[in-house]
Amino acid sequence: MPERNIVAKELAEILSVISHPARVRIIEELGQGEKDVSELVELTGLHQPTVSQHLAALRSRRLVHDR
């Protein structure tokens, strides 16, 4: 049972990270292929610092990777 609690906690943390609409948009765009920050800014209509902050949150949970 403790393992199930750990999995539930991890899943809840991941869902909380992707619960922001801007992060969903970023994930949606990245699902279509690799993009740099400037492309994500253009596609989402968000400001560059905002995109960078959301990407950092997604990277912190290893939901996206950078190169």
Summary of the structure (lengths in Angstrom):
residues: 67
radius of gyration: 13.5
end to end distance: 37.9
largest distance: 45.8
contacts: 166
relative contact order: 0.16
helix: 72%
strand: 0%
